[in-house]
Amino acid sequence: MKNIIITGTSRGIGLELALKFAQNGHRVLALSRKVSHKLLGHPNITCLQADISVAGDLEEISDFLQSSWKHADALIHNAGALVSKPFAELTFQDFENMYKVNVFAVAMLTQKVLPFLQNGSHVVTISSMGGIQGSMKFPGLTAYSSSKGAVITLSEVLAEEYKAQGISFNTLAIGSVQTEMLAEAFPGYLAPLSAYEMADYIYDFTLNGNKYYNGKVLQVSSTTP
């Protein structure tokens, strides 16, 4: 049994990940601003209603780990925000909100969880193909794609900083998956992969990927977008 922390578990990939880990006997700390009724009542899932971009909520997560789990085996940064509008219409607040959730919250939550990670632990960040240098880019996703690029570099640096402790950091830059967020960015587009199918891949990678990779960015995409 592993202790797995997952953010953004109210819907989509995060929800499917929480269920898959729990159904396979692992303990899950599910973090989201809204709690899905599908997770409530499962003996292996603890739901914390938390906004990881808020300092007070991060303290509650740390308090739970200190009082209950004592250690964590994996942290999956899955939560994300998206704004789609022409660059000329983006406001300072648009950029601030995007980076607050997609970058700063990832960094700050990692700080809170690090004292509970041990040799062999794995931190997996879910990024996007839009954040990969040289990949196809799409109008309207300036703030989103640039934030996803920033979090890739963050993970690479942390892998170097914590390799002596045996804590691995890897990023999965995923392509199109049929989620609510994809529908917001590309209305009417149908992705070839479901949230359940992508969760299946991330599940295996979280448990085994750090045996082969550290500080890497893996492109998990069959189509673009």
N, CA, C and O of each residue as an XYZ file, in Angstrom:
900
protein
N       0.843     -1.206      0.000
C       0.000      0.000      0.000
C       0.871      1.245      0.000
O       1.758      1.387      0.841
N       0.619      2.145     -0.941
C       1.331      3.416     -1.039
C       0.413      4.560     -0.609
O      -0.811      4.467     -0.711
N       1.023      5.628     -0.133
C       0.290      6.849      0.192
C       0.454      7.832     -0.961
O       1.561      8.301     -1.228
N      -0.651      8.145     -1.646
C      -0.614      8.937     -2.867
C      -1.424     10.222     -2.685
O      -2.596     10.180     -2.310
N      -0.789     11.356     -2.954
C      -1.476     12.655     -2.900
C      -1.783     13.082     -4.333
O      -0.898     13.083     -5.189
N      -3.032     13.442     -4.587
C      -3.445     13.848     -5.932
C      -4.214     15.154     -5.850
O      -5.121     15.290     -5.028
N      -3.862     16.113     -6.690
C      -4.606     17.370     -6.734
C      -5.568     17.366     -7.919
O      -5.377     16.637     -8.892
N      -6.596     18.191     -7.817
C      -7.560     18.313     -8.915
C      -8.397     17.062     -9.111
O      -8.531     16.563    -10.228
N      -8.963     16.557     -8.016
C      -9.669     15.272     -8.059
C     -11.191     15.398     -8.201
O     -11.905     14.405     -8.060
N     -11.682     16.581     -8.472
C     -13.134     16.754     -8.540
C     -13.723     16.240     -9.848
O     -14.920     15.967     -9.930
N     -12.873     16.108    -10.877
C     -13.374     15.700    -12.194
C     -12.215     15.198    -13.052
O     -11.054     15.278    -12.651
N     -12.534     14.688    -14.217
C     -11.541     14.351    -15.229
C     -10.494     13.354    -14.783
O     -10.793     12.381    -14.092
N      -9.261     13.612    -15.191
C      -8.154     12.694    -14.941
C      -7.909     12.513    -13.451
O      -7.660     11.396    -12.999
N      -7.976     13.593    -12.683
C      -7.727     13.499    -11.248
C      -8.712     12.595    -10.537
O      -8.337     11.812     -9.665
N      -9.966     12.710    -10.912
C     -11.005     11.860    -10.323
C     -10.732     10.397    -10.654
O     -10.790      9.539     -9.773
N     -10.438     10.113    -11.908
C     -10.167      8.735    -12.321
C      -8.912      8.181    -11.643
O      -8.857      7.002    -11.295
N      -7.912      9.033    -11.460
C      -6.693      8.604    -10.785
C      -6.965      8.219     -9.331
O      -6.502      7.182     -8.857
N      -7.712      9.056     -8.639
C      -8.020      8.770     -7.234
C      -8.734      7.432     -7.100
O      -8.405      6.631     -6.225
N      -9.702      7.194     -7.959
C     -10.459      5.939     -7.900
C      -9.559      4.746     -8.221
O      -9.662      3.706     -7.571
N      -8.692      4.882     -9.201
C      -7.846      3.755     -9.606
C      -6.853      3.384     -8.510
O      -6.682      2.206     -8.196
N      -6.206      4.378     -7.936
C      -5.275      4.089     -6.846
C      -5.998      3.432     -5.667
O      -5.522      2.445     -5.107
N      -7.148      3.991     -5.302
C      -7.898      3.461     -4.159
C      -8.386      2.044     -4.417
O      -8.310      1.187     -3.537
N      -8.882      1.799     -5.612
C      -9.399      0.473     -5.945
C      -8.302     -0.583     -6.003
O      -8.573     -1.780     -5.909
N      -7.055     -0.126     -6.161
C      -5.929     -1.050     -6.186
C      -5.206     -1.124     -4.841
O      -4.070     -1.591     -4.760
N      -5.878     -0.659     -3.792
C      -5.373     -0.859     -2.440
C      -4.469      0.214     -1.887
O      -3.913      0.044     -0.802
N      -4.303      1.323     -2.603
C      -3.457      2.404     -2.110
C      -4.297      3.444     -1.366
O      -5.492      3.595     -1.617
N      -3.650      4.148     -0.455
C      -4.332      5.225      0.259
C      -4.175      6.523     -0.521
O      -3.083      6.853     -0.984
N      -5.273      7.252     -0.662
C      -5.288      8.464     -1.487
C      -5.709      9.663     -0.651
O      -6.699      9.614      0.079
N      -4.943     10.738     -0.770
C      -5.365     12.039     -0.248
C      -5.789     12.851     -1.456
O      -4.953     13.305     -2.237
N      -7.104     13.032     -1.606
C      -7.680     13.704     -2.766
C      -7.905     15.175     -2.437
O      -8.663     15.510     -1.527
N      -7.239     16.046     -3.190
C      -7.312     17.481     -2.935
C      -8.016     18.191     -4.078
O      -7.632     18.045     -5.238
N      -9.042     18.956     -3.752
C      -9.755     19.728     -4.764
C     -10.608     20.781     -4.086
O     -10.944     20.666     -2.907
N     -10.954     21.809     -4.846
C     -11.818     22.860     -4.284
C     -13.237     22.361     -4.099
O     -13.943     22.805     -3.193
N     -13.661     21.428     -4.964
C     -14.965     20.794     -4.833
C     -14.743     19.295     -4.694
O     -13.929     18.717     -5.414
N     -15.452     18.673     -3.787
C     -15.288     17.238     -3.554
C     -16.316     16.468     -4.378
O     -17.513     16.746     -4.305
N     -15.848     15.507     -5.154
C     -16.749     14.677     -5.951
C     -17.441     13.642     -5.057
O     -16.798     13.006     -4.222
N     -18.730     13.482     -5.238
C     -19.467     12.499     -4.453
C     -18.995     11.078     -4.764
O     -19.222     10.159     -3.976
N     -18.337     10.899     -5.915
C     -17.849      9.572     -6.302
C     -16.701      9.098     -5.411
O     -16.407      7.905     -5.344
N     -16.055     10.050     -4.724
C     -14.927      9.699     -3.872
C     -15.323      9.513     -2.412
O     -14.620      8.854     -1.646
N     -16.438     10.093     -2.044
C     -16.863     10.044     -0.644
C     -17.238      8.622     -0.237
O     -17.907      7.899     -0.976
N     -16.796      8.250      0.939
C     -17.181      6.946      1.477
C     -16.233      5.820      1.144
O     -16.338      4.737      1.718
N     -15.301      6.051      0.222
C     -14.348      4.988     -0.098
C     -13.347      4.858      1.054
O     -12.765      5.860      1.470
N     -13.137      3.666      1.569
C     -12.262      3.502      2.736
C     -10.807      3.894      2.504
O     -10.085      4.166      3.463
N     -10.368      3.926      1.260
C      -8.968      4.253      0.974
C      -8.762      5.705      0.554
O      -7.642      6.105      0.235
N      -9.829      6.491      0.553
C      -9.730      7.874      0.089
C     -10.078      8.854      1.205
O     -11.127      8.752      1.842
N      -9.176      9.800      1.422
C      -9.448     10.939      2.293
C      -9.579     12.178      1.416
O      -8.651     12.530      0.688
N     -10.718     12.828      1.486
C     -10.958     14.037      0.679
C     -10.736     15.277      1.528
O     -11.312     15.412      2.608
N      -9.906     16.175      1.041
C      -9.745     17.477      1.682
C     -10.178     18.548      0.697
O      -9.636     18.651     -0.403
N     -11.150     19.336      1.096
C     -11.605     20.431      0.248
C     -10.620     21.576      0.433
O     -10.650     22.286      1.438
N      -9.746     21.741     -0.555
C      -8.659     22.697     -0.407
C      -8.361     23.388     -1.722
O      -8.436     22.785     -2.792
N      -8.023     24.665     -1.621
C      -7.536     25.436     -2.752
C      -6.025     25.541     -2.571
O      -5.553     26.264     -1.693
N      -5.269     24.827     -3.393
C      -3.829     24.755     -3.184
C      -3.107     26.062     -3.493
O      -1.900     26.168     -3.277
N      -3.831     27.050     -3.991
C      -3.224     28.361     -4.210
C      -3.414     29.274     -3.000
O      -3.024     30.441     -3.034
N      -4.017     28.743     -1.926
C      -4.269     29.510     -0.700
C      -3.380     28.974      0.415
O      -3.396     27.777      0.702
N      -2.608     29.852      1.044
C      -1.626     29.444      2.052
C      -2.269     28.682      3.217
O      -1.720     27.687      3.691
N      -3.415     29.147      3.666
C      -4.069     28.485      4.790
C      -4.478     27.053      4.477
O      -4.388     26.171      5.332
N      -4.924     26.830      3.260
C      -5.316     25.478      2.854
C      -4.099     24.566      2.754
O      -4.189     23.376      3.055
N      -2.974     25.109      2.337
C      -1.743     24.324      2.294
C      -1.328     23.881      3.691
O      -0.808     22.779      3.868
N      -1.554     24.729      4.673
C      -1.227     24.374      6.060
C      -2.095     23.217      6.543
O      -1.630     22.353      7.286
N      -3.353     23.204      6.118
C      -4.251     22.107      6.502
C      -3.761     20.781      5.928
O      -3.858     19.741      6.580
N      -3.238     20.823      4.715
C      -2.699     19.613      4.088
C      -1.486     19.124      4.880
O      -1.357     17.933      5.166
N      -0.610     20.048      5.224
C       0.572     19.700      6.008
C       0.181     19.129      7.372
O       0.781     18.163      7.843
N      -0.810     19.723      7.987
C      -1.273     19.235      9.296
C      -1.814     17.816      9.200
O      -1.573     16.993     10.082
N      -2.546     17.533      8.128
C      -3.077     16.178      7.945
C      -1.944     15.167      7.810
O      -1.971     14.109      8.437
N      -0.955     15.496      6.993
C       0.162     14.577      6.791
C       0.920     14.337      8.090
O       1.351     13.221      8.378
N       1.074     15.400      8.863
C       1.795     15.286     10.128
C       1.043     14.430     11.133
O       1.652     13.637     11.852
N      -0.269     14.583     11.191
C      -1.058     13.890     12.209
C      -1.511     12.497     11.796
O      -1.755     11.649     12.654
N      -1.628     12.250     10.492
C      -2.227     10.991     10.050
C      -1.252     10.071      9.301
O      -0.971      8.966      9.765
N      -0.748     10.506      8.177
C       0.037      9.620      7.328
C       1.495      9.499      7.772
O       2.069      8.410      7.742
N       2.076     10.595      8.174
C       3.496     10.672      8.550
C       4.451     10.640      7.353
O       5.549     11.193      7.422
N       4.038      9.998      6.262
C       4.877      9.989      5.070
C       3.999      9.855      3.830
O       2.852      9.417      3.906
N       4.559     10.239      2.696
C       3.865     10.092      1.410
C       4.834      9.460      0.411
O       6.036      9.723      0.439
N       4.288      8.625     -0.470
C       5.108      7.946     -1.464
C       5.085      8.633     -2.827
O       6.025      8.500     -3.610
N       4.019      9.360     -3.102
C       3.926     10.039     -4.397
C       3.016     11.253     -4.289
O       2.047     11.271     -3.530
N       3.359     12.259     -5.071
C       2.547     13.473     -5.194
C       2.300     13.690     -6.678
O       3.242     13.783     -7.466
N       1.028     13.770     -7.055
C       0.669     13.999     -8.453
C       0.031     15.378     -8.581
O      -1.073     15.618     -8.094
N       0.753     16.278     -9.247
C       0.245     17.632     -9.489
C      -0.640     17.588    -10.733
O      -0.152     17.701    -11.857
N      -1.928     17.425    -10.524
C      -2.859     17.312    -11.640
C      -3.753     18.538    -11.788
O      -4.253     18.806    -12.881
N      -3.961     19.283    -10.711
C      -4.858     20.442    -10.766
C      -4.332     21.471    -11.757
O      -3.124     21.661    -11.893
N      -5.248     22.126    -12.440
C      -4.841     23.153    -13.386
C      -5.983     24.081    -13.728
O      -7.155     23.733    -13.581
N      -5.626     25.266    -14.186
C      -6.620     26.255    -14.607
C      -6.325     26.639    -16.048
O      -5.197     26.501    -16.521
N      -7.344     27.121    -16.738
C      -7.186     27.496    -18.139
C      -7.995     28.744    -18.446
O      -9.133     28.887    -17.999
N      -7.405     29.634    -19.202
C      -8.143     30.761    -19.756
C      -7.836     30.799    -21.244
O      -6.679     30.690    -21.652
N      -8.878     30.953    -22.052
C      -8.717     30.987    -23.502
C      -9.283     32.299    -24.026
O     -10.497     32.496    -24.074
N      -8.380     33.192    -24.418
C      -8.798     34.462    -25.015
C      -7.621     35.057    -25.771
O      -6.472     34.743    -25.464
N      -7.886     35.911    -26.753
C      -6.791     36.522    -27.511
C      -5.796     37.223    -26.602
O      -6.170     37.780    -25.569
N      -4.526     37.195    -26.990
C      -3.478     37.784    -26.153
C      -3.765     39.244    -25.819
O      -3.540     39.678    -24.689
N      -4.258     40.000    -26.790
C      -4.505     41.429    -26.581
C      -5.570     41.694    -25.531
O      -5.653     42.796    -24.989
N      -6.387     40.685    -25.241
C      -7.459     40.848    -24.262
C      -7.087     40.318    -22.879
O      -7.835     40.520    -21.922
N      -5.954     39.649    -22.761
C      -5.547     39.110    -21.477
C      -5.179     40.230    -20.519
O      -4.500     41.185    -20.896
N      -5.625     40.108    -19.292
C      -5.320     41.095    -18.265
C      -4.200     40.582    -17.364
O      -3.842     39.405    -17.395
N      -3.665     41.485    -16.572
C      -2.665     41.079    -15.579
C      -3.242     40.009    -14.662
O      -2.554     39.057    -14.294
N      -4.524     40.175    -14.291
C      -5.162     39.222    -13.395
C      -5.305     37.846    -14.059
O      -5.187     36.821    -13.388
N      -5.556     37.821    -15.363
C      -5.621     36.546    -16.077
C      -4.310     35.781    -15.924
O      -4.298     34.598    -15.585
N      -3.211     36.479    -16.180
C      -1.899     35.845    -16.058
C      -1.615     35.453    -14.610
O      -1.106     34.365    -14.341
N      -1.944     36.343    -13.687
C      -1.698     36.071    -12.274
C      -2.467     34.844    -11.809
O      -1.908     33.988    -11.123
N      -3.733     34.748    -12.173
C      -4.540     33.598    -11.771
C      -4.004     32.304    -12.377
O      -3.971     31.268    -11.714
N      -3.584     32.371    -13.641
C      -3.069     31.183    -14.323
C      -1.810     30.668    -13.656
O      -1.687     29.472    -13.388
N      -0.879     31.562    -13.389
C       0.383     31.156    -12.768
C       0.199     30.797    -11.292
O       0.936     29.968    -10.759
N      -0.759     31.405    -10.649
C      -1.015     31.109     -9.239
C      -1.407     29.649     -9.054
O      -0.967     29.001     -8.104
N      -2.233     29.128     -9.959
C      -2.684     27.743     -9.861
C      -1.701     26.779    -10.519
O      -1.341     25.754     -9.940
N      -1.275     27.114    -11.723
C      -0.496     26.164    -12.527
C       0.983     26.102    -12.174
O       1.654     25.123    -12.502
N       1.502     27.132    -11.509
C       2.935     27.156    -11.191
C       3.189     27.360     -9.705
O       3.807     26.515     -9.057
N       2.710     28.488     -9.158
C       3.039     28.806     -7.771
C       2.474     27.768     -6.796
O       3.148     27.378     -5.843
N       1.243     27.325     -7.036
C       0.636     26.331     -6.146
C       1.387     25.004     -6.208
O       1.520     24.312     -5.198
N       1.874     24.657     -7.389
C       2.669     23.434     -7.539
C       3.937     23.532     -6.693
O       4.296     22.590     -5.987
N       4.606     24.673     -6.772
C       5.838     24.871     -6.002
C       5.569     24.851     -4.501
O       6.287     24.191     -3.750
N       4.541     25.568     -4.063
C       4.274     25.686     -2.638
C       3.768     24.373     -2.024
O       4.130     24.033     -0.897
N       2.936     23.643     -2.761
C       2.476     22.349     -2.258
C       3.649     21.374     -2.169
O       3.745     20.596     -1.219
N       4.528     21.417     -3.148
C       5.713     20.561     -3.105
C       6.541     20.863     -1.863
O       7.024     19.945     -1.201
N       6.706     22.132     -1.546
C       7.419     22.517     -0.321
C       6.790     21.892      0.912
O       7.497     21.389      1.785
N       5.468     21.921      0.988
C       4.768     21.395      2.165
C       4.883     19.871      2.272
O       4.925     19.315      3.369
N       4.934     19.217      1.124
C       4.938     17.753      1.121
C       6.343     17.183      1.262
O       6.498     16.062      1.746
N       7.363     17.918      0.856
C       8.733     17.408      0.853
C       9.182     16.791      2.183
O       9.849     15.756      2.158
N       8.853     17.370      3.336
C       9.298     16.747      4.594
C       8.746     15.342      4.811
O       9.267     14.592      5.637
N       7.699     14.980      4.077
C       7.066     13.674      4.255
C       7.462     12.684      3.154
O       7.044     11.527      3.176
N       8.263     13.140      2.200
C       8.732     12.269      1.132
C      10.037     11.598      1.545
O      10.838     12.173      2.281
N      10.238     10.379      1.064
C      11.404      9.597      1.434
C      12.161      9.152      0.190
O      11.741      9.407     -0.939
N      13.276      8.488      0.420
C      14.014      7.890     -0.685
C      13.091      6.960     -1.461
O      12.478      6.068     -0.876
N      12.988      7.157     -2.759
C      12.100      6.345     -3.580
C      10.773      6.990     -3.893
O       9.982      6.437     -4.657
N      10.511      8.163     -3.312
C       9.257      8.863     -3.588
C       9.283      9.478     -4.988
O      10.345      9.715     -5.564
N       8.094      9.725     -5.510
C       7.978     10.205     -6.889
C       7.004     11.378     -6.948
O       5.861     11.260     -6.507
N       7.450     12.497     -7.485
C       6.600     13.660     -7.707
C       6.353     13.771     -9.213
O       7.287     13.947     -9.996
N       5.093     13.667     -9.600
C       4.716     13.694    -11.009
C       3.893     14.946    -11.283
O       2.866     15.176    -10.644
N       4.343     15.740    -12.222
C       3.614     16.944    -12.609
C       2.961     16.723    -13.962
O       3.619     16.330    -14.926
N       1.668     16.980    -14.024
C       0.942     16.864    -15.284
C       0.987     18.211    -15.992
O       0.340     19.170    -15.571
N       1.754     18.269    -17.061
C       1.851     19.481    -17.865
C       1.075     19.259    -19.160
O       0.151     18.447    -19.208
N       1.449     19.969    -20.184
C       0.727     19.916    -21.451
C       1.705     19.987    -22.615
O       2.790     20.556    -22.491
N       1.316     19.406    -23.748
C       2.117     19.540    -24.952
C       2.290     21.005    -25.333
O       3.264     21.374    -25.989
N       1.337     21.837    -24.918
C       1.433     23.268    -25.192
C       2.596     23.933    -24.493
O       3.001     25.031    -24.875
N       3.145     23.285    -23.470
C       4.279     23.839    -22.746
C       5.620     23.348    -23.248
O       6.661     23.758    -22.734
N       5.614     22.471    -24.252
C       6.850     21.920    -24.799
C       7.432     22.862    -25.852
O       6.731     23.273    -26.776
N       8.696     23.196    -25.711
C       9.346     24.068    -26.686
C       9.351     23.402    -28.055
O       9.757     22.247    -28.191
N       8.902     24.129    -29.061
C       8.895     23.616    -30.422
C       7.637     22.864    -30.806
O       7.478     22.479    -31.964
N       6.726     22.645    -29.839
C       5.481     21.957    -30.165
C       4.503     22.919    -30.833
O       4.705     24.133    -30.815
N       3.451     22.371    -31.417
C       2.423     23.213    -32.022
C       1.735     24.049    -30.946
O       1.374     23.536    -29.887
N       1.559     25.318    -31.224
C       0.897     26.219    -30.284
C      -0.421     26.692    -30.886
O      -0.619     26.652    -32.100
N      -1.326     27.146    -30.000
C      -2.655     27.542    -30.442
C      -2.998     28.943    -29.945
O      -2.755     29.264    -28.782
N      -3.564     29.782    -30.821
C      -3.974     31.123    -30.415
C      -4.964     31.065    -29.255
O      -5.812     30.174    -29.191
N      -4.845     32.011    -28.354
C      -5.765     32.083    -27.222
C      -5.261     31.395    -25.976
O      -5.825     31.573    -24.897
N      -4.192     30.602    -26.111
C      -3.705     29.832    -24.958
C      -2.348     30.339    -24.465
O      -1.551     29.569    -23.929
N      -2.091     31.631    -24.649
C      -0.802     32.202    -24.255
C      -0.509     32.000    -22.774
O       0.553     31.492    -22.416
N      -1.428     32.387    -21.923
C      -1.206     32.295    -20.481
C      -1.108     30.840    -20.036
O      -0.235     30.481    -19.246
N      -2.006     30.013    -20.545
C      -2.017     28.603    -20.166
C      -0.743     27.887    -20.600
O      -0.084     27.245    -19.781
N      -0.391     27.991    -21.874
C       0.758     27.260    -22.389
C       2.061     27.734    -21.760
O       2.940     26.922    -21.470
N       2.195     29.033    -21.547
C       3.422     29.531    -20.932
C       3.547     29.055    -19.491
O       4.653     28.785    -19.023
N       2.431     28.950    -18.787
C       2.482     28.442    -17.405
C       2.865     26.971    -17.384
O       3.561     26.521    -16.475
N       2.416     26.229    -18.373
C       2.754     24.812    -18.447
C       4.222     24.608    -18.820
O       4.831     23.604    -18.451
N       4.781     25.565    -19.552
C       6.209     25.521    -19.816
C       7.017     25.811    -18.557
O       8.056     25.195    -18.320
N       6.531     26.751    -17.754
C       7.231     27.117    -16.517
C       7.296     25.955    -15.536
O       8.317     25.743    -14.881
N       6.208     25.206    -15.435
C       6.167     24.122    -14.458
C       7.063     22.955    -14.894
O       7.531     22.187    -14.054
N       7.298     22.823    -16.189
C       8.243     21.809    -16.672
C       9.643     22.124    -16.159
O      10.326     21.242    -15.639
N      10.073     23.365    -16.301
C      11.400     23.763    -15.826
C      11.503     23.635    -14.309
O      12.542     23.229    -13.789
N      10.442     23.977    -13.608
C      10.415     23.826    -12.153
C      10.723     22.381    -11.758
O      11.545     22.141    -10.873
N      10.084     21.441    -12.396
C      10.286     20.034    -12.082
C      11.712     19.587    -12.386
O      12.299     18.812    -11.630
N      12.264     20.072    -13.487
C      13.636     19.706    -13.854
C      14.637     20.176    -12.797
O      15.563     19.447    -12.443
N      14.446     21.385    -12.302
C      15.361     21.924    -11.297
C      15.225     21.170     -9.975
O      16.227     20.873     -9.324
N      14.003     20.865     -9.581
C      13.784     20.144     -8.327
C      14.380     18.740     -8.378
O      14.865     18.236     -7.366
N      14.348     18.115     -9.537
C      14.946     16.783     -9.683
C      16.434     16.835     -9.363
O      16.971     15.928     -8.728
N      17.089     17.888     -9.801
C      18.514     18.047     -9.533
C      18.768     18.359     -8.064
O      19.707     17.844     -7.458
N      17.913     19.213     -7.503
C      18.123     19.652     -6.123
C      17.895     18.543     -5.106
O      18.516     18.538     -4.043
N      17.001     17.594     -5.427
C      16.650     16.565     -4.443
C      17.080     15.157     -4.833
O      16.621     14.182     -4.238
N      17.966     15.041     -5.838
C      18.365     13.695     -6.256
C      19.185     12.985     -5.175
O      19.149     11.758     -5.083
N      19.915     13.736     -4.363
C      20.703     13.111     -3.295
C      19.817     12.452     -2.243
O      20.227     11.497     -1.583
N      18.583     12.977     -2.091
C      17.630     12.390     -1.143
C      16.847     11.238     -1.750
O      16.057     10.591     -1.062
N      17.062     10.977     -3.035
C      16.368      9.872     -3.682
C      14.926     10.170     -4.033
O      14.131      9.249     -4.223
N      14.571     11.466     -4.122
C      13.210     11.861     -4.502
C      13.226     12.233     -5.978
O      13.992     13.101     -6.395
N      12.389     11.581     -6.763
C      12.362     11.794     -8.211
C      11.263     12.774     -8.603
O      10.178     12.780     -8.021
N      11.562     13.597     -9.597
C      10.609     14.551    -10.148
C      10.543     14.346    -11.659
O      11.560     14.444    -12.345
N       9.368     14.068    -12.168
C       9.174     13.921    -13.604
C       7.905     14.637    -14.034
O       6.995     14.858    -13.236
N       7.862     14.995    -15.313
C       6.702     15.693    -15.864
C       6.144     14.919    -17.047
O       6.890     14.428    -17.894
N       4.836     14.818    -17.094
C       4.152     14.233    -18.244
C       3.454     15.361    -18.998
O       2.540     15.995    -18.473
N       3.886     15.604    -20.219
C       3.257     16.622    -21.070
C       2.216     15.911    -21.921
O       2.545     15.284    -22.928
N       0.968     16.015    -21.511
C      -0.073     15.232    -22.168
C      -0.701     16.006    -23.328
O      -0.743     17.237    -23.340
N      -1.180     15.241    -24.291
C      -1.874     15.818    -25.430
C      -3.363     15.859    -25.171
O      -3.791     16.047    -24.032
N      -4.152     15.687    -26.206
C      -5.598     15.840    -26.060
C      -6.231     14.629    -25.373
O      -6.060     13.485    -25.792
N      -6.955     14.925    -24.323
C      -7.711     13.932    -23.557
C      -9.114     14.485    -23.373
O      -9.276     15.678    -23.115
N     -10.125     13.645    -23.501
C     -11.500     14.119    -23.441
C     -11.888     14.490    -22.008
O     -12.383     13.661    -21.243
N     -11.652     15.739    -21.673
C     -11.979     16.263    -20.349
C     -12.749     17.567    -20.504
O     -12.871     18.109    -21.602
N     -13.262     18.055    -19.387
C     -13.987     19.325    -19.396
C     -13.062     20.465    -19.815
O     -13.490     21.387    -20.509
N     -11.795     20.407    -19.398
C     -10.852     21.468    -19.745
C     -10.578     21.502    -21.243
O     -10.466     22.578    -21.829
N     -10.469     20.332    -21.865
C     -10.272     20.289    -23.316
C     -11.461     20.917    -24.033
O     -11.298     21.649    -25.009
N     -12.656     20.620    -23.534
C     -13.867     21.167    -24.158
C     -13.900     22.690    -24.056
O     -14.438     23.364    -24.934
N     -13.322     23.230    -22.979
C     -13.265     24.683    -22.825
C     -12.303     25.305    -23.842
O     -12.566     26.376    -24.390
N     -11.181     24.613    -24.083
C     -10.166     25.163    -24.983
C     -10.503     24.930    -26.453
O     -10.238     25.779    -27.304
N     -11.102     23.749    -26.743
C     -11.402     23.376    -28.131
C     -12.841     22.854    -28.213
O     -13.056     21.645    -28.306
N     -13.810     23.743    -28.179
C     -15.226     23.320    -28.211
C     -15.532     22.466    -29.439
O     -15.182     22.819    -30.565
N     -16.188     21.342    -29.196
C     -16.589     20.474    -30.285
C     -15.557     19.449    -30.709
O     -15.864     18.529    -31.467
N     -14.327     19.603    -30.220
C     -13.278     18.646    -30.587
C     -13.415     17.367    -29.757
O     -13.670     17.428    -28.554
N     -13.247     16.227    -30.395
C     -13.316     14.939    -29.701
C     -11.930     14.322    -29.659
O     -11.329     14.055    -30.699
N     -11.428     14.098    -28.462
C     -10.090     13.544    -28.281
C     -10.113     12.030    -28.415
O     -11.141     11.401    -28.166
N      -8.989     11.439    -28.806
C      -8.934      9.986    -28.974
C      -8.816      9.227    -27.658
O      -9.054      8.020    -27.616
N      -8.451      9.922    -26.583
C      -8.270      9.270    -25.287
C      -9.262      9.804    -24.265
O      -9.556     10.999    -24.235
N      -9.774      8.912    -23.430
C     -10.659      9.310    -22.336
C      -9.828      9.633    -21.100
O      -8.652      9.277    -21.023
N     -10.442     10.303    -20.142
C      -9.765     10.592    -18.872
C      -9.366      9.299    -18.176
O      -8.306      9.227    -17.554
N     -10.208      8.280    -18.276
C      -9.916      6.983    -17.656
C      -8.663      6.362    -18.272
O      -7.824      5.818    -17.554
N      -8.533      6.440    -19.584
C      -7.378      5.843    -20.253
C      -6.087      6.572    -19.888
O      -5.059      5.933    -19.663
N      -6.132      7.903    -19.827
C      -4.936      8.644    -19.444
C      -4.583      8.383    -17.982
O      -3.407      8.282    -17.635
N      -5.593      8.273    -17.131
C      -5.349      7.967    -15.722
C      -4.656      6.624    -15.572
O      -3.811      6.454    -14.692
N      -5.005      5.679    -16.417
C      -4.392      4.360    -16.388
C      -2.892      4.468    -16.645
O      -2.094      3.807    -15.980
N      -2.514      5.297    -17.605
C      -1.103      5.503    -17.924
C      -0.384      6.196    -16.765
O       0.699      5.773    -16.361
N      -0.986      7.257    -16.235
C      -0.354      8.025    -15.159
C      -0.212      7.167    -13.905
O       0.770      7.293    -13.173
N      -1.172      6.309    -13.658
C      -1.118      5.386    -12.513
C       0.151      4.540    -12.578
O       0.913      4.477    -11.613
N       0.370      3.899    -13.702
C       1.548      3.041    -13.854
C       2.840      3.850    -13.787
O       3.821      3.418    -13.183
N       2.834      5.034    -14.416
C       4.038      5.854    -14.421
C       4.389      6.330    -13.014
O       5.563      6.369    -12.645
N       3.388      6.686    -12.238
C       3.638      7.157    -10.874
C       4.300      6.077    -10.034
O       5.214      6.363     -9.261
N       3.851      4.856    -10.179
C       4.385      3.757     -9.365
C       5.724      3.243     -9.872
O       6.521      2.730     -9.086
N       5.987      3.370    -11.170
C       7.169      2.725    -11.733
C       8.108      3.641    -12.520
O       9.267      3.290    -12.739
N       7.625      4.804    -12.945
C       8.416      5.661    -13.818
C       9.716      6.143    -13.215
O      10.694      6.352    -13.934
N       9.743      6.325    -11.889
C      10.963      6.829    -11.250
C      12.070      5.786    -11.197
O      13.193      6.102    -10.804
N      11.777      4.558    -11.584
C      12.843      3.552    -11.703
C      13.698      3.823    -12.939
O      14.849      3.394    -13.016
N      13.123      4.535    -13.898
C      13.782      4.744    -15.184
C      14.080      6.206    -15.487
O      14.966      6.501    -16.289
N      13.344      7.135    -14.848
C      13.472      8.546    -15.200
C      13.595      9.411    -13.948
O      13.043      9.094    -12.894
N      14.327     10.501    -14.092
C      14.332     11.566    -13.093
C      14.698     12.866    -13.789
O      15.673     12.930    -14.539
N      13.906     13.903    -13.532
C      14.142     15.190    -14.168
C      13.787     15.209    -15.637
O      14.308     16.026    -16.396
N      12.901     14.315    -16.045
C      12.557     14.186    -17.455
C      11.168     14.724    -17.762
O      10.313     14.835    -16.883
N      10.969     15.054    -19.029
C       9.664     15.457    -19.533
C       9.275     14.451    -20.605
O       9.925     14.365    -21.647
N       8.231     13.702    -20.356
C       7.775     12.711    -21.322
C       6.544     13.238    -22.041
O       5.592     13.694    -21.406
N       6.564     13.176    -23.352
C       5.439     13.630    -24.149
C       4.462     12.463    -24.320
O       4.776     11.451    -24.946
N       3.284     12.633    -23.753
C       2.262     11.579    -23.796
C       1.128     12.093    -24.669
O       0.139     12.631    -24.171
N       1.283     11.921    -25.970
C       0.343     12.526    -26.893
C       0.288     11.733    -28.188
O       1.317     11.432    -28.792
N      -0.915     11.401    -28.603
C      -1.090     10.722    -29.889
C      -1.598     11.676    -30.952
O      -1.472     11.411    -32.148
N      -2.183     12.808    -30.507
C      -2.689     13.810    -31.449
C      -2.465     15.215    -30.899
O      -2.260     15.403    -29.700
N      -2.509     16.182    -31.784
C      -2.443     17.585    -31.391
C      -3.583     18.310    -32.099
O      -3.632     18.249    -33.328
N      -4.505     18.994    -31.414
C      -4.422     19.269    -29.989
C      -4.635     18.013    -29.140
O      -4.594     18.084    -27.912
